[in-house]
């Protein structure tokens, strides 16, 4: 008699679930970060901080995708554009603050994917950064206060090599086609010329660094990371819509690249049940 003939449905499901559980080294969490408006405001629904999001966190099992979305960003009270300045709170637009907040926040999320956002050029744009370049300390542009450039004792300098380029792993072609295909006034495009040697490129490289440091075999693997510049003139409603389109494409991408995505356990259970029923 074949072994499969001897397995009950409960036993088979337990074996399959146990096998996948033993191999799982990732969460179903996605991390988003913003900087200047509207990249903070467009992420507000995904903040778990009631002071920043009094309407309540919308990120749990977002859009029934199986993924939880967490957002962190600064506020700019009393400040106005176009030069919003440093801000206050999580991820202030400051090298030292951004590096310290990254080290504090990332272990609480252990994300499967990371998307960092910042304000871009004039226009209503969704600029997908195809690659970012690491720079020597002296080549970073000065920020707003205190030690105005990054220091070489930061973790970023321990992982990435100045002068080297690091590629985005977001599903950029799909995001571009989806946003432009919906034709709601936001122009999506891919840029391979780097992120500008300021905080935008700096935080974007943190996402790519985290993915490099958390590959297969790590405690919590990261499967995608990248940076997006949002045009200065992008209306808030349009920025929110583009964010959700981007997330839809990212979660679909994760379902393809994660060995057993968040819906995998249910799929295994259903498959095993169907198999056992066929044997009756």
N, C-alpha and C positions, 0 to 999 in steps of 0.2 A: 504494500500500500504506500502511495506517495505521502510525503510529509504533509503536504497541503491538505490532504484528506483528513488528517488527524487534528487540525487546528480549529478551534471554535472561533467565532467572530470576535469574542472578547480577547482571546489570546493573541490573535493576529493583529488586532488594533493596538494592543499593548506593546507588542514587539516592534511594530512599525513606529509608533509614537516614541518609544524608548530609544530607537535607533536615531531618529531625527533629533530628539532632545539632547542626546549625548554629543551631537555634532554642532549644536547651535552655539555660536559665539557672537551674537549680535542682538541688538534691541530692535524695536519697531519705532524708534524715535527719530524725528527729523528736526534739526536745529536751523533756525533762521536768525540772522542778525541784521539790524539796520543802523544807520547813522543819521544824517541830516534828513529833514522832511523832503519828500513824503515817505522816505524809506523807513521811518519809524511809524508814522501813522498807518501806512498800508499793512503793517504787520500786527497792529494792535489787537485784533481778535484772537491772536495766537499767544498772547502774553498771559501767564498765570498770575501775574501781579494785579490784585484788585485795584490798586491805586492807579495803575496805568490802563486797566481794562475793566471798568466797573460793570460792563455788560456781561461779563463771564467768559471763561475760556472756551473757545470753539474748537480747540485742537485735538480733543480726545477722539480717537478713531475717525479722523477727519474725512468727511465725505464717504463714510463707510469703506475707507480704503484699507483699514487695518493698521494705519500708521498714526502716531501721535505727533502733533506739530507744536514745537515750543519756540517762542520768539523772545529775543532780548534786544533792547535798544535804549538810547538816551532820550532825555527830554530837553527842551530848549526854552524854559520859562523866561519871559521878558526879552527874548531875542527874536530878531526878524531877519528874513532873507534879503538879498541873496547870500550874504556871508553870515551863516548861522553861528559860527564859532564852535566851541568845544562841547557845549551841552553839559548835562549832569546825569548821574545814575549809571546804569550798566552800559559798558562800551562807550564811554565818552570818547570824543574824537581826539585822542591823545595816545601816543605810543605806549607810554608806561601803563596807563590805565587799561588800554585794550589788551596788552600782554597779560597783565595781572588778572583781569576779568576772565580772559580765556582760560587760564590755568585754574581759576576758581569754579567756573560754570561747567566746563566740558565734562568733568567727572560726574556731575549730577545728571547729565543727559545721556552720555555715551552714545552719540548719534550714529544711526546707520547711514545718514546723509547730511550734508551741510550746504546751505546756500547763504552766502553773505551778500548784502546789498548796500549800495551807497549812491549818493547823488552823482549824476553824470553831466553831460554837456547840455546846452540849451536844446529845447525841443521836447516832443512827446515820444521818448525813445525807450527801448528795452535792449540795452547793449550787453550782450552775452560775451564775457571775456573768455576768449578761447585759450589764452595762456597768460601767465603772469611771470614777471622777472624778479628774482631776488637781487638786492643791491647791497653794496658796502654801506656801513653806517653813515659815512659822510655824504653819500649820494641821496639819502632820503631827504625830502623837503621838510623844513622846520614846521612843527605844529604850533600850538597857541600859547603854551605856558610851561614854565619849569624847564626840565631837561627836554629840549625841543626836538631831539632825534632819538631813535632807538639805541639801546646799548647792546654790546656784543655778548653780555651775559644772559640775554633773553633766550628762551628755548628755540625761537625761530632761527637764530644763528647757529644753534647746535645741530640742526637738522638740514637746513637748506644752504646751498653754496652760492655766494654772491656771483652774479653774472649768469647764472643758470636760469633756464626757462622751465616752468612747470605748467602742465596742461590741465585744463578743466576736464572733469569726467561727468559733467551734467549731460543729459540728452539734448544737446543744443539744437540740432537740426529739427527735432520734433517740436521743441518749444517754439523755435522761430516760425515754423510752418503753421503751427496752431494759432499763435497770436496774430500773425499777418493774415491768415485765412479767415479769421473772425472779423477783421476790418472794422475795428472800433476806435481808430485814431491813434494807436500806439504802433510805432515802427520798430519791429524787432530786427536786430542784425548781430552778426558775430564779428568781434574785433580781435585780432591777433597781435596787436601792437603794444600790449602791456597795460597796466592799470594806473600809471601816472606818478609813481614814486612818492605817493602820499598815503594817508591812512586807508584809502580804498584798496590800494594794492597790498598794503600791510596786512589788513584783516583778511583779505582774500587769500593771501599766502598762508595764513594761519589755518584756514580750512584745508588747503592742499597739504600742509604739513601734517595735520591731524590724520588725514587719510594715509599718507606715507607711513606714519608711525603706528597705524592701526590696520594693518593688512591681515591676510589669512594667518591664523595661528595666534592672533592677539586675543585678549579677553573679550573685546567688543569691536568687531570689525566695522570699518566705515567703507561704504561701497561707492559713494559719489560725493564730489565736492566741487564747488565753483563759485565764481563771483559775477554779479550782475550790476551794471550801472543803470540807474533810472533817470531819464531825462528831467531836467529842472522844471520844464513846463508840463509835465505829465499830471493830469488831474487826479485827485485822490481816488475817485471811483474807478478810473481807468487803471490806476496803479494796483488797486485791490483786485480788479478783474484779471489783470496780467499775472499777479502773484498766484491767484488760484489756478489759472491755466498752467502756469509753470509747475505748480505742485501736482496737478493732475498728471502731467507728463513725467515728472520725477517719480511718483509712486508707481506708475505703470512700468517705468524703467527698472525700479528696484524689484518689482515682481519678477522681472526677467533675469536679473543678475544675482539676486540672493538665492543661495542654494535651496532653502525652504522658506518662502516669504511668509508674512504673518498669517495669511489664509491657508498655509500649507497643512497645518495639523487637522483642520476641518476637512480639507480635501482628502488627506490620507484616511481619516476615519470613514468618510463616505465611500471611498474606493474600496477599503477593506470590507465594509458591510456589504457592498454590492457583490464583491468577490465571493463572500461566504454564502450569500443568497443564491448565487449561480450554482454553488456546489450542492445545494439541497435538491 
